[in-house]
Amino acid sequence: MGIRDIIEGKRQWRAHLDRVKALPPDYQIVYKEMQRYLFKVGPVDLSDGHLLAGIVDFFDEGVAAGKGVLELIGTDVAAFCDDLIKDSRTYADIYQESISGKPGTAER
């Protein structure tokens, strides 16, 4: 990864944050909670940025339709996030595999 890639990545992240800041306050609060949860749970492919950008797109559609954020996702933010990443591999999965001694992993 070169310096240009780093600069472009920062530019894309700042543009993403600008989109989040343009959302209504209740959407921003829920987005930040979702982001915090997803960073903690750690889906492996979170760093590519498609999941978070997709959430903002989904929220933009909700705002355009005049819906409240809880109408879109329900009252359980964690359950909504879990549903989003149910088919994604997480760092917790990788850890569990490493300690279970499955083939291809180092035994302790």
C-alpha positions in Angstrom: 0.0 0.0 0.0 1.5 3.2 -1.1 1.1 6.8 0.1 -1.4 7.5 -2.6 -3.5 4.6 -1.5 -3.5 5.9 2.0 -4.4 9.4 1.0 -7.2 8.1 -1.2 -8.5 6.0 1.6 -8.6 9.0 3.9 -10.3 11.0 1.3 -13.0 8.4 0.9 -13.4 8.0 4.6 -13.9 11.8 5.0 -16.4 11.8 2.2 -18.2 9.0 4.0 -18.3 10.9 7.3 -19.6 14.0 5.5 -22.5 11.8 4.2 -23.2 10.6 7.8 -23.1 14.2 9.1 -25.8 15.1 6.4 -28.2 12.6 8.0 -30.8 13.8 10.5 -29.6 13.6 14.2 -31.5 10.4 15.1 -30.0 8.6 12.1 -26.5 9.8 13.0 -26.9 8.5 16.6 -28.0 5.1 15.3 -25.3 5.0 12.6 -22.6 5.7 15.2 -24.0 2.9 17.5 -24.0 0.5 14.5 -20.5 1.5 13.6 -19.3 1.0 17.1 -20.9 -2.4 17.3 -19.5 -3.5 13.9 -16.0 -2.4 14.8 -16.3 -4.4 18.1 -17.7 -7.5 16.5 -15.2 -7.3 13.7 -16.4 -8.7 10.4 -13.3 -9.4 8.4 -14.5 -7.5 5.3 -15.5 -4.4 7.2 -12.4 -2.6 6.1 -13.4 -2.6 2.4 -16.0 0.1 3.3 -18.9 -1.4 1.4 -21.0 -2.4 4.5 -20.8 1.1 6.1 -21.5 2.8 2.8 -24.4 0.5 2.2 -25.9 1.5 5.6 -25.6 5.2 4.7 -27.3 4.5 1.4 -30.1 2.6 3.2 -30.5 5.5 5.6 -30.6 8.0 2.8 -33.5 6.1 1.3 -35.3 6.1 4.6 -34.8 9.8 5.0 -36.1 10.4 1.5 -39.2 8.2 2.3 -39.8 10.2 5.4 -39.4 7.3 7.8 -37.8 7.4 11.2 -34.7 5.3 11.7 -36.4 2.9 14.1 -39.0 2.2 11.5 -36.2 1.0 9.2 -34.1 -1.1 11.6 -36.3 -1.8 14.6 -35.5 -1.1 18.2 -32.6 -3.6 18.5 -29.6 -2.2 16.8 -27.3 -5.1 17.6 -29.8 -7.6 16.2 -30.1 -5.6 13.0 -26.2 -5.5 12.7 -26.0 -9.2 13.4 -28.4 -9.9 10.6 -26.4 -7.7 8.3 -23.2 -9.7 8.9 -24.7 -13.2 9.5 -23.0 -14.6 6.4 -19.7 -12.7 7.0 -16.7 -14.2 8.6 -15.7 -12.3 11.8 -12.4 -12.1 13.7 -14.2 -14.0 16.5 -14.8 -16.9 14.0 -11.1 -16.9 13.2 -10.2 -17.0 16.8 -12.6 -19.8 17.6 -11.2 -21.8 14.8 -7.7 -21.3 16.0 -8.4 -22.5 19.5 -10.6 -25.4 18.4 -7.8 -27.2 16.6 -9.6 -27.5 13.3 -7.5 -28.7 10.3 -5.3 -25.9 8.9 -4.9 -24.2 12.2 -2.1 -24.4 14.7 -2.8 -26.5 17.8 -1.9 -25.3 21.3 
